[in-house]
Amino acid sequence: MWNAENRHWSFPDFHRPCRYRPCGTPPRHDDTGTQGKGNFQIELNYEFTHEDSGGFKEDVHQIEPVLSYGIIDSVDFVVALPYQFISTREEGVKNREDGISDLSIEVKWRFYECEGFSLAAKPGISIPTGDDDEGLGAGRVGGSFFLIATQEIEPWAFHFNAGYGRNESTAEEERDIWHFSLASEFEAAPWLKLVANVGAERNTDLESDTPAVFALGGMIFPVLENLDLDVGVKAGLTRPEVEPTTHVAAGLGHERTG
């Protein structure tokens, strides 16, 4: 059974190279693990995104605290509120903005588990707390629903995510977003886990039918008994992922039994 005593990996959001995250995108590639009743986890995620294409340059630094709380053994309540620093340059004109982005609230329910295989459902809502005029938020309430499958075959674990998101925003974008991703985790040593993830989702650009395809790799270091350090690098495999684009992120998670 996956619980607060079994560390489950959760990277910061690698899926979207734009300033704000449409609600169709999960905050991280997830597994079916939950905290357990009365337990909680606090993550502090950092992400850096760089875009350089067609004379337009953009750097985005995002800091995202995430709180997960176990309502019962199989159900978690998850809330996250990112803060972004955005720097752009186009035709010699520089612009800088910073502020909170959109608040996300999710509930994860692991409804099935048997012999290392488990399933979970994760509905979510995005609340427009960010300034959409400055590119910090969507400007409208959005929603999402994801199904998650995990298979453990020690020292391996595999995680599949499939879902739909309603990308409500003030921008002229595709509203109905599908997403699929598959991740693998390998425990190379007691102090090191290696992870890889590939995925695709519908392009938000109304003029393009090419899906956004990505791949990422990373490492998890259990620094202390209840403290992990996660580091990952992500690259787009299709043009909608903004070529060339690389993401570097680090996350700290702390778990405590209540």
C-alpha positions, 0 to 999 in steps of 0.5 A, spaced: 500 500 500 502 506 498 502 511 504 506 517 507 511 512 509 512 510 502 515 515 498 512 516 491 515 521 486 512 527 484 515 532 480 514 540 479 509 541 473 514 540 466 508 539 462 507 546 459 512 551 457 507 557 457 506 563 463 500 559 466 498 552 467 491 551 463 487 547 468 487 541 463 494 540 465 496 536 472 500 540 477 505 534 476 506 527 473 502 523 479 502 516 482 496 513 486 500 514 493 496 517 498 498 520 505 494 516 509 489 519 514 491 525 518 498 525 515 500 531 510 506 533 505 509 539 504 512 540 497 516 547 495 517 546 487 522 551 483 521 551 475 525 555 470 523 555 463 527 558 457 524 560 450 527 563 445 524 563 438 522 568 432 526 574 436 522 573 442 525 571 448 522 569 455 525 566 462 520 564 467 521 562 474 516 559 478 516 557 486 510 553 488 508 551 495 504 544 495 500 541 501 497 534 501 493 532 506 490 525 508 483 526 509 482 518 510 487 513 508 485 513 500 483 520 499 488 526 499 486 533 499 491 537 495 492 545 494 497 549 490 499 556 489 505 558 484 508 565 484 512 567 478 517 571 475 517 573 468 522 576 464 521 577 456 524 581 450 522 582 443 525 587 438 529 590 444 523 591 448 524 588 455 518 587 460 518 584 467 512 581 471 511 577 477 505 575 482 501 569 484 498 565 478 492 560 479 490 556 485 489 549 484 485 545 488 484 537 487 482 531 491 485 524 489 482 518 491 485 511 490 479 506 489 483 500 487 489 496 489 491 489 488 498 485 488 502 492 487 497 494 482 492 500 484 488 505 480 486 512 482 481 518 480 483 525 481 478 531 479 481 538 480 479 545 479 483 552 477 481 558 481 483 565 477 487 568 482 493 570 477 493 576 473 491 574 466 492 581 463 500 580 465 500 573 463 500 570 470 493 566 470 487 564 465 482 569 468 477 564 468 475 558 472 477 551 469 476 544 471 480 537 470 479 530 471 485 524 471 485 517 472 492 514 474 494 507 474 500 505 478 504 498 477 510 496 482 515 491 480 520 492 485 525 495 484 521 498 478 514 502 479 510 505 473 505 510 473 500 512 467 496 518 467 490 520 462 485 525 463 481 531 460 481 538 462 477 544 460 482 550 458 477 556 460 481 562 459 481 569 456 486 567 451 483 565 444 485 557 445 483 550 444 478 549 450 478 541 450 485 538 452 486 531 453 493 528 456 496 522 456 503 520 460 507 514 462 513 514 467 517 509 470 521 509 476 527 505 478 530 505 485 538 504 483 540 505 491 537 506 497 539 514 496 537 514 489 531 513 484 531 514 477 525 517 473 523 518 466 517 520 463 514 521 456 507 524 454 503 528 450 497 533 450 492 536 445 495 543 443 492 549 445 493 553 439 487 553 435 491 553 428 495 547 429 493 540 430 500 537 432 500 535 439 505 537 444 509 531 446 515 531 451 520 527 455 523 528 461 528 525 466 530 526 473 533 523 480 530 523 487 535 523 493 532 521 500 536 527 504 533 525 510 527 520 513 522 525 511 525 529 506 526 528 499 530 532 493 527 532 486 531 534 480 529 533 473 530 536 466 525 536 460 525 537 453 519 538 448 519 533 442 514 537 437 514 544 435 508 546 440 513 545 446 516 551 444 523 549 440 528 549 443 525 549 451 528 546 457 525 545 464 530 544 470 526 543 477 527 542 484 522 540 489 522 538 496 517 534 500 516 533 507 512 528 511 509 528 518 505 523 521 499 527 525 
